[in-house]
């Protein structure tokens, strides 16, 4: 097996630092000794994403516009959080309630994944919530306009195959959530 070495960080500075976007410029030394003075990194918040099912065996999804790709997408409820202020599990419960009005008695962690480890700093925390119940009106952020969509679990994989669900984090959580459900049976 090859002996891999981490890059050495020589200098780092923010070239863009505001509420909506942070970009860091790192000067690094590669294991070969070569210096790269303009390796840009997106400093992004962590994301909590929740695979939530109803008692009727439906998956709770949200449809919303995503400006980065300019498309209206179907995905799992999710949102950013700061681990210094709240846990991923609390963020998942909060986002589920805010975006869909559904609440869970229990939320379990499925996995933690890196979003884009080449250029981004954040992780995606995937959670599972079974038998969620509708409890309250949704409370959206200024940038959110959401339609709540309930999809029978038996139809979820078809929605991935037909690209109706095409967001990577949601797809990972769906496969892990379905696997978790199958193991419980």
RADA-V331505 format. One record per run of one state. SS is the DSSP state (H for helix, E for strand, L for the rest). FROM is the first residue (numbers start at 1). TO is the last residue. If there is no record, write none. Layout:
ss->{SS & SS}
from->{FROM & FROM}
to->{TO & TO}
This chain:
ss->{L & E & L & E & L & E & L & E & L & E & L & E & L & H & L & E & L & E & L & E & L & E & L & E & H & L & E & L & H & L}
from->{1 & 8 & 18 & 22 & 30 & 35 & 43 & 46 & 55 & 58 & 67 & 71 & 82 & 88 & 101 & 102 & 104 & 107 & 115 & 120 & 121 & 123 & 135 & 146 & 153 & 162 & 165 & 166 & 168 & 185}
to->{7 & 17 & 21 & 29 & 34 & 42 & 45 & 54 & 57 & 66 & 70 & 81 & 87 & 100 & 101 & 103 & 106 & 114 & 119 & 120 & 122 & 134 & 145 & 152 & 161 & 164 & 165 & 167 & 184 & 185}
